[in-house]
Amino acid sequence: MVFDVNYLIVRNFVKHMSTESNTLTNNAITNESWKSLKISNKLNSKIKPSFKRKPKWIRVKLPTGKKYTELRGLVDKYKLNTICSSGSCPNMGECWGEGTATFMILGNICTRSCGFCGVKTGRPEAVDWAEPEKVARSISLMKVKHAVITSVDRDDLKDMGTFIWTETVKAIRRLNPETTLETLIPDFQGSERHIDKIVDVKPEVVSHNMETVRRLTREVRIQAKYDKSLYVLNYLKRKGIRRTKSGIMLGLGEKENEVFQTLIDLRENNVDIVTIGQYLQPSKKHLPVKDFITPEQFKVYELYAKSLGFRHVESSALVRSSYKAQKHVN
């Protein structure tokens, strides 16, 4: 599929869709709809970043609610390790309220040094062989309905951590048979033998994030390759995974047509679900934010993704990989 910039619909498309319906439809938009709306002039819905002050649409409300308060108490009391709390996720209150939580396994030191990621890089600590049971117990204590499991890259291990991955899924299944699972996996260096181990334990959703567009991959994901990630996603689908998923961050200097092309690449590799969110710089040592993407532009990306046939699309500034993950099972 070749992307034609003549049919990019920016604000004109959003305005048209709003006129046609009081609310933007959740149904897929046909290609004919796109072709009927050619751009009359070039619009730029990005703003130059201000590193001193984030725009108003990125300000996060403090999590509240009875369910959140209960879970926060359990996490603190039993020292449960959720990436939701350790990563200060902006959607923590909403996700916990819906019974969803994300857990990171295989330690908190990564063997890779991606320019966007706040996780430490270095020599990882020894594997905690009891970790699968610890995660399963945490899910049980928190009464999690849908769990997302992710990990650091463990290129230092011969199996790249897949034994702990599979044992964690099995432990969760034993102790929490009603809990559905998403596994947000590394690329495992593209090794089919290692990916097969994830396939064999049959998570409801398997995700692997592209993170950025092709041009910026070398800068943003230093040890990763764009085509290798596409291959991993394609292989998962070919091996029978029911729902595959990927995520991209915006604001790193990508161009609009590059985002559209990445969405096309994902659909051509049969990815079912995509998440699109704003990149926020973890520290001054990390890649700077080049642009703060407006809510209007996120809506454009959402509509275009739906026109390509993605089953689920989450697109807004505060969207993270596991946002509304529980509904992606269906």
C-alpha positions as CSV (number, residue, x, y, z in Angstrom):
1,M,0.0,0.0,0.0
2,V,1.4,3.4,-1.0
3,F,0.6,6.4,1.0
4,D,-0.6,9.4,-1.1
5,V,0.0,12.8,0.7
6,N,-2.7,14.3,-1.5
7,Y,-5.3,12.6,0.6
8,L,-4.1,13.6,4.0
9,I,-7.0,15.1,5.9
10,V,-6.0,17.4,8.7
11,R,-8.4,19.8,10.3
12,N,-10.7,19.9,7.3
13,F,-11.4,16.2,7.7
14,V,-12.2,16.6,11.4
15,K,-14.4,19.5,10.7
16,H,-16.2,17.6,7.9
17,M,-16.8,14.5,10.1
18,S,-18.1,16.7,12.9
19,T,-20.6,18.3,10.5
20,E,-21.8,15.0,9.2
21,S,-22.4,13.6,12.7
22,N,-22.8,15.1,16.2
23,T,-20.2,12.7,17.4
24,L,-17.3,11.2,15.5
25,T,-18.2,7.7,14.6
26,N,-16.3,4.7,16.0
27,N,-16.9,2.7,12.8
28,A,-14.1,2.5,10.2
29,I,-14.1,5.3,7.7
30,T,-14.1,4.3,4.1
31,N,-11.3,5.2,1.7
32,E,-13.9,7.0,-0.4
33,S,-14.5,9.3,2.5
34,W,-10.9,10.3,2.6
35,K,-10.7,10.7,-1.2
36,S,-13.6,13.1,-1.2
37,L,-11.9,15.5,1.1
38,K,-8.7,16.9,-0.5
39,I,-6.7,19.4,1.4
40,S,-7.3,23.0,0.2
41,N,-4.3,24.4,2.1
42,K,-1.6,23.1,4.2
43,L,-2.3,23.3,7.9
44,N,0.1,22.7,10.8
45,S,-1.6,21.5,14.0
46,K,1.6,21.1,15.9
47,I,3.1,23.7,18.3
48,K,6.6,24.4,19.1
49,P,7.4,22.8,22.5
50,S,7.9,24.8,25.7
51,F,10.1,22.7,28.0
52,K,9.2,24.9,30.9
53,R,5.4,24.5,30.6
54,K,3.4,21.7,29.1
55,P,0.3,22.6,27.2
56,K,-3.0,22.4,29.1
57,W,-4.2,19.2,27.5
58,I,-1.2,17.3,29.0
59,R,-1.8,18.2,32.6
60,V,-2.8,15.2,34.7
61,K,-5.4,15.1,37.4
62,L,-4.5,13.2,40.5
63,P,-6.0,9.7,40.6
64,T,-9.1,9.4,42.9
65,G,-11.9,7.0,43.6
66,K,-12.7,4.2,46.1
67,K,-11.2,1.4,43.9
68,Y,-8.0,3.4,43.4
69,T,-7.6,4.1,47.1
70,E,-8.1,0.5,48.0
71,L,-5.5,-0.7,45.4
72,R,-3.1,2.0,46.4
73,G,-3.3,0.7,50.0
74,L,-2.6,-2.9,48.9
75,V,0.3,-1.9,46.7
76,D,2.0,0.1,49.5
77,K,1.2,-2.5,52.2
78,Y,2.5,-5.5,50.3
79,K,5.2,-3.6,48.3
80,L,3.7,-4.9,45.0
81,N,5.7,-4.0,41.9
82,T,3.4,-2.4,39.3
83,I,4.8,-0.3,36.5
84,C,1.7,1.8,36.9
85,S,3.0,3.3,40.2
86,S,6.7,3.1,39.7
87,G,6.4,4.7,36.2
88,S,3.9,7.3,37.5
89,C,1.5,6.5,34.7
90,P,-1.0,9.3,34.1
91,N,-3.9,6.8,33.6
92,M,-3.3,4.8,36.8
93,G,-6.5,5.9,38.6
94,E,-8.6,5.2,35.5
95,C,-7.0,1.8,34.7
96,W,-7.1,0.6,38.3
97,G,-10.7,1.6,38.6
98,E,-11.5,-0.7,35.7
99,G,-9.5,-3.6,37.1
100,T,-6.4,-3.3,34.9
101,A,-2.8,-3.1,36.0
102,T,0.7,-3.5,34.4
103,F,3.6,-5.4,35.9
104,M,7.2,-5.4,34.8
105,I,9.3,-8.6,35.2
106,L,13.0,-9.5,34.9
107,G,14.2,-6.6,37.0
108,N,14.4,-2.8,36.4
109,I,17.8,-2.6,34.6
110,C,17.7,-3.0,30.8
111,T,20.5,-4.2,28.5
112,R,19.5,-1.6,25.9
113,S,19.8,2.2,25.9
114,C,16.8,3.6,24.0
115,G,16.8,7.4,23.9
116,F,13.2,7.8,25.1
117,C,13.1,5.3,28.0
118,G,13.4,6.2,31.6
119,V,14.4,2.6,32.6
120,K,18.0,2.3,33.8
121,T,20.6,0.8,31.4
122,G,23.4,-1.4,32.5
123,R,24.2,-4.9,33.8
124,P,21.0,-6.5,35.1
125,E,20.7,-8.2,38.4
126,A,20.4,-11.9,38.7
127,V,17.0,-13.4,37.7
128,D,14.5,-13.7,40.5
129,W,13.2,-17.3,40.0
130,A,10.4,-16.6,42.4
131,E,9.1,-13.7,40.4
132,P,6.4,-15.5,38.5
133,E,4.6,-16.5,41.7
134,K,5.1,-13.0,43.2
135,V,3.4,-11.4,40.2
136,A,0.6,-14.0,40.3
137,R,0.0,-13.3,44.0
138,S,0.0,-9.5,43.4
139,I,-2.7,-9.9,40.7
140,S,-4.7,-12.0,43.1
141,L,-4.4,-9.5,46.0
142,M,-5.3,-6.6,43.7
143,K,-8.2,-8.6,42.2
144,V,-7.0,-7.6,38.7
145,K,-9.4,-8.5,35.9
146,H,-6.9,-7.8,33.1
147,A,-3.1,-7.8,33.6
148,V,-0.5,-6.4,31.2
149,I,2.9,-8.0,31.6
150,T,6.0,-6.3,30.3
151,S,9.8,-6.5,30.8
152,V,13.1,-4.9,30.3
153,D,15.3,-6.3,27.5
154,R,17.5,-9.2,28.7
155,D,19.9,-9.7,25.9
156,D,22.4,-10.9,28.5
157,L,20.4,-14.1,29.0
158,K,20.7,-17.1,26.6
159,D,16.9,-17.3,26.4
160,M,16.4,-13.5,26.6
161,G,14.2,-14.0,29.6
162,T,11.6,-16.2,27.9
163,F,11.6,-18.8,30.7
164,I,10.5,-16.2,33.3
165,W,8.0,-14.8,30.7
166,T,6.3,-18.2,30.2
167,E,6.4,-19.2,33.9
168,T,4.8,-15.9,34.8
169,V,1.9,-16.4,32.4
170,K,1.5,-20.0,33.7
171,A,1.5,-18.8,37.4
172,I,-1.0,-16.1,36.7
173,R,-3.3,-18.7,34.9
174,R,-3.1,-21.1,37.9
175,L,-3.8,-18.5,40.6
176,N,-6.1,-16.2,38.6
177,P,-7.9,-18.3,36.0
178,E,-10.5,-15.5,35.2
179,T,-7.8,-12.9,34.6
180,T,-7.1,-12.0,30.9
181,L,-3.6,-11.3,29.8
182,E,-1.6,-9.0,27.5
183,T,2.1,-9.6,27.1
184,L,4.0,-6.5,25.9
185,I,7.2,-8.2,24.7
186,P,10.7,-7.1,23.6
187,D,11.7,-8.1,20.1
188,F,13.8,-11.0,21.4
189,Q,16.2,-10.1,18.6
190,G,13.7,-11.5,16.1
191,S,14.3,-15.1,17.3
192,E,11.4,-17.3,16.2
193,R,12.4,-19.9,18.8
194,H,12.0,-17.4,21.6
195,I,8.9,-15.8,20.2
196,D,7.3,-19.3,20.0
197,K,7.6,-19.7,23.7
198,I,5.3,-16.7,24.2
199,V,2.9,-18.0,21.5
200,D,2.7,-21.4,23.3
201,V,1.3,-19.9,26.5
202,K,-1.5,-18.2,24.5
203,P,-1.9,-14.7,26.0
204,E,-5.2,-13.1,24.8
205,V,-3.2,-10.2,23.4
206,V,0.5,-10.0,22.5
207,S,1.9,-6.5,21.9
208,H,5.3,-5.2,20.7
209,N,5.8,-1.5,20.3
210,M,7.2,0.2,17.2
211,E,7.7,3.3,19.3
212,T,8.4,5.7,16.4
213,V,8.5,6.1,12.6
214,R,11.1,4.4,10.4
215,R,13.4,7.4,9.9
216,L,13.8,8.0,13.7
217,T,14.1,4.4,14.8
218,R,17.9,4.4,14.9
219,E,18.0,7.5,17.0
220,V,15.1,6.6,19.3
221,R,15.6,2.8,19.6
222,I,19.4,2.5,19.2
223,Q,19.6,-1.3,19.3
224,A,16.3,-2.1,17.5
225,K,15.3,-2.2,13.9
226,Y,12.0,-1.0,12.4
227,D,11.7,-4.0,10.0
228,K,12.6,-6.5,12.7
229,S,9.7,-5.2,14.9
230,L,7.3,-5.5,12.0
231,Y,8.5,-9.0,11.4
232,V,7.9,-9.9,15.1
233,L,4.3,-8.6,14.8
234,N,3.7,-10.4,11.6
235,Y,5.2,-13.6,12.9
236,L,2.9,-13.5,16.0
237,K,-0.1,-13.3,13.8
238,R,1.0,-16.0,11.5
239,K,1.5,-18.3,14.5
240,G,-2.1,-17.9,15.6
241,I,-2.1,-15.0,18.2
242,R,-5.7,-13.8,18.1
243,R,-5.0,-10.1,18.9
244,T,-1.7,-8.3,18.1
245,K,-1.0,-4.8,19.1
246,S,1.6,-2.0,18.8
247,G,2.2,1.5,20.0
248,I,3.9,4.7,18.8
249,M,4.9,7.9,20.5
250,L,4.6,11.3,18.9
251,G,6.6,14.5,19.4
252,L,10.1,13.3,18.5
253,G,10.3,15.1,15.2
254,E,8.3,12.7,13.0
255,K,6.4,14.1,10.0
256,E,2.7,13.6,9.6
257,N,3.1,11.5,6.5
258,E,5.6,9.3,8.3
259,V,3.0,8.6,11.0
260,F,0.5,7.6,8.4
261,Q,3.0,5.3,6.7
262,T,3.8,3.6,10.1
263,L,0.1,3.0,10.5
264,I,-0.1,1.5,7.0
265,D,3.0,-0.7,7.8
266,L,1.3,-2.0,10.9
267,R,-2.0,-2.9,9.2
268,E,-0.1,-4.6,6.3
269,N,1.4,-6.8,8.9
270,N,-2.1,-7.6,10.3
271,V,-1.8,-5.7,13.6
272,D,-5.2,-5.4,15.2
273,I,-4.7,-2.7,17.8
274,V,-2.7,0.5,17.9
275,T,-2.0,3.1,20.6
276,I,-0.8,6.6,19.8
277,G,0.4,8.9,22.6
278,Q,2.6,12.0,23.3
279,Y,6.3,11.4,24.1
280,L,7.4,13.1,27.3
281,Q,11.1,13.5,28.2
282,P,11.9,11.4,31.3
283,S,15.0,13.5,32.1
284,K,17.4,16.0,30.5
285,K,19.6,13.1,29.4
286,H,16.9,11.7,27.2
287,L,15.7,12.8,23.8
288,P,14.0,16.2,23.9
289,V,10.4,16.8,23.0
290,K,10.3,18.4,19.5
291,D,6.6,18.9,19.3
292,F,3.5,18.8,21.5
293,I,0.8,17.2,19.4
294,T,-2.6,18.8,19.7
295,P,-5.8,16.9,20.5
296,E,-7.1,17.8,17.1
297,Q,-4.1,16.1,15.4
298,F,-4.5,13.0,17.6
299,K,-8.1,12.8,16.4
300,V,-6.9,12.9,12.8
301,Y,-4.5,10.0,13.4
302,E,-7.3,8.1,15.2
303,L,-9.6,8.5,12.2
304,Y,-7.0,7.5,9.7
305,A,-6.0,4.4,11.7
306,K,-9.7,3.4,11.8
307,S,-10.0,3.9,8.1
308,L,-7.2,1.3,7.6
309,G,-9.2,-1.2,9.6
310,F,-7.6,-1.4,13.0
311,R,-9.9,-3.1,15.5
312,H,-9.1,-0.7,18.3
313,V,-7.4,2.7,18.2
314,E,-6.4,4.7,21.3
315,S,-5.0,8.1,20.3
316,S,-4.5,11.1,22.6
317,A,-1.7,12.8,24.4
318,L,-1.8,10.7,27.6
319,V,-2.4,7.4,26.0
320,R,0.2,4.7,27.0
321,S,0.6,1.2,25.8
322,S,-1.7,-0.4,28.3
323,Y,-4.4,2.3,28.2
324,K,-7.9,0.7,28.1
325,A,-6.1,-2.6,27.6
326,Q,-9.0,-4.6,29.0
327,K,-11.2,-3.8,26.0
328,H,-8.6,-4.9,23.5
329,V,-9.2,-8.5,24.3
330,N,-12.5,-8.4,22.3
